[in-house]
Amino acid sequence: MPVPAPHARVEIELGERSYSILIGSGLLQEPQALDALPRAASALIVTNSTVGPLYTAQLREALAGRHAQVHVLELPDGEVYKDWATLNLIFDALLSHGCDRKTVLYALGGGVVGDMTGFAAASYMRGVPFVQVPTTLLAQVDSSVGGKTAINHPLGKNMIGAFYQPQRVLCDLATLKTLPPRELSAGLAEVIKYGPIHDMDFLAWIEANLQALLAREPAALAHAVRRSCEIKALVVGQDEREAGLRAILNFGHTFGHAIESGLGYGEWLHGEAVGCGMVLAAELSQRLGGVDAAFVQRLTKLIEAAGLPVRGPALGAERYLALMRVDKKSEAGEIRFVVLDKPGSAVVRSAPDAMVRDVLAACCEPL
């Protein structure tokens, strides 16, 4: 098994917006992990009610000496709170503490905290620096990397946001020790995703090491996080604003976002919806001629073994189609899906509604 250095580094190459992803155990206890980051009189740690009690003190201690004042805002935990009202709590904190345009925001938590903190950083005084400190597997391998920030709207997930890059991403693998099993499985969905779309050797490695990942073996987690970040860095470096190539990172997400919106945000975790969405996307890929039935079965088996759902909820085909037409990749009302044109390679294309209905009938619970 490949074992990265204790502090692995992956670079996001975006010219003047380039930054590093640091990966290692115990980074929150090492002030040098913050070297060369902006210094300012004030900083705001944005976290949530679950993560805050576990890791805020460690981060505050690491920031001692970098900022004269370190404020903390603890948000309610859950996807259901990824909305305007909760976003405004961040602006309320920044304004009430008199924070200026040099104030640094630190996003300490999972994908919801990271997305909202990044959006707040992009908006406050038209842009202040922020640092991602992801504490979930899903955030470490996906949402904290690449500068996508957003909140949800009742009619669509992540429809209101901005592209805004962090100054650094600190992936402290030690935080994964306190991750609930369901959240760990949700994160594995985004790890698995990188295999079918880009790296079949990585997919085979995940299959061989799935039990080690579920058991949180440090070397396995370190390799999974590092390889996932390397692939995402490669894609983001070529297509920062999702004009083309970057859309492949949304494999499973068109179906997955429909599941999240249709059930109500938070009913399924994002990774659970993406895992199931990948099964549907693979089935659609087979019907479009990109992969065979054996590959669909292989991917489905892995997703199920990771503890993720593999059958979509009973929303009804018309509800699925309506929700997917609100997806960001849709053009003029036409749904655009990320599908596999062969194992290890993904493309974005449309599919006839009748074919999509057949996929939904085969892979979802009936009404």
C-alpha positions as CSV (number, residue, x, y, z in Angstrom):
1,M,0.0,0.0,0.0
2,P,1.5,3.4,-0.9
3,V,2.2,5.4,2.2
4,P,2.6,9.2,1.8
5,A,4.9,11.3,3.9
6,P,3.6,12.2,7.3
7,H,2.6,15.6,5.8
8,A,1.7,15.0,2.2
9,R,1.2,18.1,0.1
10,V,-0.9,18.4,-3.1
11,E,-0.8,21.6,-5.1
12,I,-3.8,23.3,-6.8
13,E,-2.2,25.1,-9.7
14,L,-4.3,28.2,-10.5
15,G,-1.7,31.0,-11.1
16,E,-2.0,33.7,-8.5
17,R,-4.8,31.7,-6.8
18,S,-2.7,28.6,-6.3
19,Y,-2.7,26.9,-2.9
20,S,-1.6,23.8,-1.1
21,I,-3.6,20.9,0.4
22,L,-1.8,19.6,3.4
23,I,-2.6,16.0,4.5
24,G,-1.4,14.4,7.7
25,S,-2.3,13.4,11.2
26,G,-2.1,16.0,13.9
27,L,-2.0,19.1,11.7
28,L,-4.3,21.1,14.0
29,Q,-1.6,20.8,16.7
30,E,1.2,22.1,14.5
31,P,1.3,25.9,14.1
32,Q,3.8,25.4,11.2
33,A,0.9,24.0,9.1
34,L,-0.3,27.7,9.0
35,D,3.1,29.1,7.8
36,A,2.9,31.8,5.1
37,L,-0.9,32.2,5.5
38,P,-2.2,35.8,5.8
39,R,-1.9,37.4,9.2
40,A,-4.5,39.8,10.5
41,A,-5.7,41.5,13.7
42,S,-8.8,39.3,13.7
43,A,-9.9,35.8,12.6
44,L,-13.2,34.0,12.7
45,I,-13.5,30.3,13.2
46,V,-16.8,29.0,11.7
47,T,-17.7,25.6,13.0
48,N,-20.8,23.7,14.0
49,S,-22.3,22.4,17.2
50,T,-20.9,18.9,16.6
51,V,-17.3,19.7,15.6
52,G,-16.8,22.8,17.6
53,P,-16.5,21.1,21.1
54,L,-14.1,18.6,19.6
55,Y,-11.6,20.7,17.7
56,T,-12.1,24.5,18.2
57,A,-9.7,24.6,21.1
58,Q,-6.9,23.0,19.1
59,L,-7.3,25.4,16.2
60,R,-7.5,28.4,18.5
61,E,-4.2,27.3,20.1
62,A,-2.6,26.9,16.7
63,L,-3.7,30.4,15.7
64,A,-2.3,32.0,18.9
65,G,0.2,34.6,17.8
66,R,-1.1,34.9,14.3
67,H,-4.2,37.0,15.2
68,A,-4.8,39.4,18.1
69,Q,-8.4,38.2,18.3
70,V,-9.9,34.9,17.3
71,H,-13.6,34.8,17.4
72,V,-15.7,31.6,17.1
73,L,-19.1,31.1,15.6
74,E,-20.8,27.8,16.2
75,L,-23.6,27.0,13.6
76,P,-26.3,24.4,13.9
77,D,-25.2,21.1,12.4
78,G,-26.9,19.6,9.3
79,E,-27.6,20.1,5.6
80,V,-31.0,21.6,6.4
81,Y,-29.2,24.7,7.8
82,K,-27.2,25.3,4.6
83,D,-29.4,28.4,3.8
84,W,-29.6,32.1,3.8
85,A,-30.7,32.4,7.4
86,T,-27.6,30.5,8.6
87,L,-25.3,32.2,6.2
88,N,-26.4,35.5,7.7
89,L,-25.2,34.4,11.1
90,I,-21.7,34.5,9.7
91,F,-22.2,38.0,8.4
92,D,-23.7,39.0,11.7
93,A,-20.6,37.7,13.5
94,L,-18.2,39.5,11.2
95,L,-20.0,42.8,11.4
96,S,-20.6,42.7,15.2
97,H,-16.9,42.0,15.8
98,G,-15.9,44.9,13.5
99,C,-14.0,42.5,11.2
100,D,-12.2,44.2,8.3
101,R,-11.2,43.1,4.8
102,K,-8.0,41.4,6.1
103,T,-9.9,39.2,8.6
104,V,-9.2,35.5,7.9
105,L,-12.1,33.0,8.1
106,Y,-11.4,29.4,9.1
107,A,-13.9,26.8,8.1
108,L,-13.7,24.0,10.7
109,G,-16.1,21.2,9.9
110,G,-17.6,19.3,7.0
111,G,-18.9,20.3,3.6
112,V,-21.8,22.4,4.9
113,V,-19.5,24.6,7.1
114,G,-16.9,24.7,4.3
115,D,-19.4,25.8,1.6
116,M,-21.0,28.4,3.7
117,T,-17.8,29.9,5.1
118,G,-16.3,30.1,1.7
119,F,-19.4,31.8,0.3
120,A,-19.3,34.3,3.2
121,A,-15.6,34.9,2.6
122,A,-16.3,35.5,-1.1
123,S,-19.1,38.0,-0.2
124,Y,-17.9,39.9,2.9
125,M,-16.4,43.2,1.8
126,R,-16.3,41.6,-1.7
127,G,-13.8,39.0,-0.6
128,V,-11.7,38.2,2.5
129,P,-9.2,35.3,2.8
130,F,-10.3,31.9,4.2
131,V,-8.8,28.6,5.1
132,Q,-10.5,25.2,4.8
133,V,-10.0,22.9,7.8
134,P,-12.2,19.9,6.8
135,T,-13.0,17.4,9.5
136,T,-15.0,14.8,7.5
137,L,-13.8,12.4,4.9
138,L,-16.2,13.8,2.3
139,A,-14.9,17.4,2.8
140,Q,-11.3,16.3,2.8
141,V,-11.5,14.5,-0.5
142,D,-14.0,16.7,-2.3
143,S,-15.9,19.8,-1.0
144,S,-13.0,21.6,0.6
145,V,-10.9,21.5,-2.6
146,G,-11.5,23.6,-5.7
147,G,-13.3,26.7,-4.5
148,K,-16.9,25.8,-5.0
149,T,-19.0,27.6,-2.3
150,A,-22.8,27.7,-2.1
151,I,-26.0,27.4,-0.1
152,N,-29.1,25.4,-1.0
153,H,-32.4,26.7,-2.2
154,P,-35.7,24.8,-1.7
155,L,-35.9,24.3,-5.5
156,G,-32.3,23.2,-6.0
157,K,-29.1,22.2,-4.2
158,N,-26.0,24.5,-4.4
159,M,-27.8,26.9,-6.8
160,I,-26.6,30.1,-5.1
161,G,-22.9,30.5,-4.6
162,A,-19.5,31.5,-6.0
163,F,-16.2,30.2,-7.1
164,Y,-13.8,31.4,-4.5
165,Q,-10.5,29.6,-3.7
166,P,-9.2,29.1,-0.1
167,Q,-5.7,30.1,0.9
168,R,-5.0,26.5,2.0
169,V,-6.7,23.3,2.9
170,L,-5.6,21.5,6.1
171,C,-6.7,17.8,6.1
172,D,-6.0,16.6,9.6
173,L,-6.6,12.8,9.4
174,A,-6.8,12.6,13.2
175,T,-10.3,14.3,13.0
176,L,-11.6,11.2,11.1
177,K,-11.3,9.2,14.3
178,T,-14.4,10.9,15.7
179,L,-16.4,10.7,12.5
180,P,-19.7,8.6,12.9
181,P,-19.7,5.5,10.8
182,R,-22.5,6.8,8.6
183,E,-20.5,9.9,7.8
184,L,-17.4,7.8,7.0
185,S,-19.4,5.8,4.5
186,A,-20.8,9.0,3.0
187,G,-17.2,10.2,2.5
188,L,-16.3,6.9,0.8
189,A,-18.8,7.7,-1.9
190,E,-16.7,10.7,-3.1
191,V,-13.5,8.6,-2.8
192,I,-15.0,5.8,-5.0
193,K,-16.2,8.4,-7.5
194,Y,-12.6,9.2,-8.7
195,G,-12.1,5.6,-9.9
196,P,-14.8,5.3,-12.6
197,I,-14.2,8.8,-13.9
198,H,-10.4,8.9,-14.0
199,D,-8.4,6.1,-12.4
200,M,-9.3,2.5,-12.6
201,D,-6.2,1.4,-10.7
202,F,-7.4,3.6,-7.9
203,L,-10.8,1.9,-8.1
204,A,-9.1,-1.5,-7.8
205,W,-7.1,-0.2,-4.8
206,I,-10.3,0.9,-3.1
207,E,-11.9,-2.5,-3.7
208,A,-8.8,-4.2,-2.2
209,N,-8.6,-1.9,0.8
210,L,-12.2,-1.1,1.6
211,Q,-12.2,-3.0,4.9
212,A,-9.0,-1.1,5.9
213,L,-10.8,2.2,5.0
214,L,-13.9,1.2,7.0
215,A,-11.6,0.3,9.9
216,R,-10.0,3.8,9.6
217,E,-6.5,2.4,9.2
218,P,-4.3,5.5,9.0
219,A,-2.2,4.4,6.0
220,A,-5.3,3.5,4.0
221,L,-7.1,6.8,4.8
222,A,-3.9,8.8,4.0
223,H,-3.6,7.2,0.6
224,A,-7.3,7.6,-0.2
225,V,-7.3,11.3,0.7
226,R,-4.1,12.0,-1.1
227,R,-5.0,10.3,-4.3
228,S,-8.5,11.8,-4.3
229,C,-7.0,15.3,-3.9
230,E,-4.5,14.7,-6.6
231,I,-7.2,13.8,-9.1
232,K,-9.4,16.7,-8.1
233,A,-6.3,19.1,-8.3
234,L,-5.6,17.9,-11.8
235,V,-9.1,18.5,-13.0
236,V,-9.6,21.9,-11.2
237,G,-6.2,23.1,-12.4
238,Q,-7.5,22.7,-16.0
239,D,-11.0,23.9,-15.5
240,E,-11.5,26.1,-12.4
241,R,-15.0,27.3,-13.2
242,E,-16.5,24.1,-14.6
243,A,-16.6,25.2,-18.3
244,G,-16.0,21.6,-19.4
245,L,-13.8,19.0,-17.9
246,R,-14.6,19.8,-14.2
247,A,-18.1,18.7,-14.7
248,I,-16.9,15.0,-14.6
249,L,-16.5,15.4,-10.9
250,N,-20.3,15.5,-10.7
251,F,-20.6,11.8,-11.6
252,G,-23.7,10.6,-9.7
253,H,-24.5,14.1,-8.5
254,T,-27.4,14.9,-10.9
255,F,-29.4,11.9,-9.6
256,G,-28.0,12.5,-6.1
257,H,-29.0,16.1,-5.9
258,A,-32.5,15.2,-7.0
259,I,-32.7,12.6,-4.2
260,E,-31.5,15.2,-1.6
261,S,-34.0,17.8,-2.8
262,G,-36.9,15.4,-3.3
263,L,-36.6,13.9,0.2
264,G,-35.8,17.1,1.9
265,Y,-32.2,18.2,2.7
266,G,-30.6,16.1,5.4
267,E,-32.9,13.1,5.1
268,W,-30.1,11.3,3.2
269,L,-26.5,12.5,3.6
270,H,-24.9,14.0,0.5
271,G,-22.5,11.1,0.1
272,E,-25.4,8.6,0.5
273,A,-27.3,10.4,-2.3
274,V,-24.1,10.5,-4.5
275,G,-23.4,6.8,-3.9
276,C,-26.9,5.9,-5.0
277,G,-26.6,8.4,-7.8
278,M,-23.5,6.7,-9.1
279,V,-25.4,3.4,-9.5
280,L,-28.1,5.2,-11.5
281,A,-25.5,7.0,-13.6
282,A,-23.6,3.8,-14.3
283,E,-26.9,2.1,-15.3
284,L,-27.5,5.1,-17.7
285,S,-24.0,4.7,-19.0
286,Q,-24.6,1.1,-19.8
287,R,-27.8,2.0,-21.7
288,L,-25.8,4.6,-23.7
289,G,-23.2,2.0,-24.6
290,G,-20.3,3.3,-22.4
291,V,-19.9,0.3,-20.0
292,D,-21.2,-3.2,-19.7
293,A,-23.5,-4.8,-17.2
294,A,-20.5,-6.4,-15.4
295,F,-19.0,-3.0,-14.7
296,V,-22.3,-1.7,-13.3
297,Q,-22.6,-4.7,-11.1
298,R,-18.9,-4.2,-9.9
299,L,-19.5,-0.6,-9.0
300,T,-22.8,-1.3,-7.3
301,K,-21.3,-4.0,-5.2
302,L,-18.5,-1.7,-4.1
303,I,-20.9,1.1,-3.2
304,E,-23.1,-1.3,-1.2
305,A,-20.1,-2.8,0.6
306,A,-19.1,0.8,1.6
307,G,-22.4,1.0,3.5
308,L,-24.2,3.2,1.0
309,P,-27.7,2.8,-0.5
310,V,-27.9,1.5,-4.0
311,R,-31.6,2.0,-4.7
312,G,-33.2,5.3,-5.1
313,P,-36.1,6.4,-3.0
314,A,-39.7,6.4,-4.3
315,L,-40.0,9.9,-5.7
316,G,-41.6,8.9,-9.0
317,A,-40.0,9.4,-12.4
318,E,-41.7,12.7,-13.2
319,R,-40.5,14.2,-9.9
320,Y,-36.9,13.0,-10.5
321,L,-37.0,14.5,-14.0
322,A,-38.4,17.9,-12.8
323,L,-35.7,18.1,-10.1
324,M,-32.9,17.2,-12.4
325,R,-34.0,19.9,-14.9
326,V,-33.0,22.4,-12.2
327,D,-29.4,20.9,-12.1
328,K,-26.6,23.4,-12.8
329,K,-25.5,21.4,-15.9
330,S,-28.9,21.6,-17.5
331,E,-29.1,23.7,-20.6
332,A,-32.4,25.1,-22.0
333,G,-34.3,22.6,-19.8
334,E,-32.3,19.6,-21.2
335,I,-30.8,17.5,-18.4
336,R,-27.1,16.9,-18.9
337,F,-25.7,13.8,-17.2
338,V,-22.1,12.8,-16.3
339,V,-21.8,9.3,-17.7
340,L,-19.0,6.9,-18.4
341,D,-17.9,6.5,-22.1
342,K,-15.6,3.7,-20.8
343,P,-14.4,2.6,-17.4
344,G,-12.1,5.4,-16.1
345,S,-13.4,8.1,-18.4
346,A,-16.4,10.3,-18.1
347,V,-18.2,12.8,-20.3
348,V,-21.3,15.1,-20.1
349,R,-24.2,14.3,-22.4
350,S,-27.9,14.2,-22.6
351,A,-30.2,11.2,-22.7
352,P,-33.7,10.6,-23.9
353,D,-36.3,11.1,-21.1
354,A,-37.7,7.6,-21.9
355,M,-34.2,6.1,-21.3
356,V,-33.9,8.0,-18.0
357,R,-37.4,6.7,-17.0
358,D,-36.2,3.2,-17.7
359,V,-33.2,3.7,-15.4
360,L,-35.3,5.1,-12.6
361,A,-37.8,2.2,-12.9
362,A,-34.9,-0.3,-12.7
363,C,-33.0,1.4,-9.9
364,C,-35.5,3.1,-7.6
365,E,-38.2,2.0,-5.3
366,P,-41.7,2.2,-6.8
367,L,-44.2,4.7,-5.6
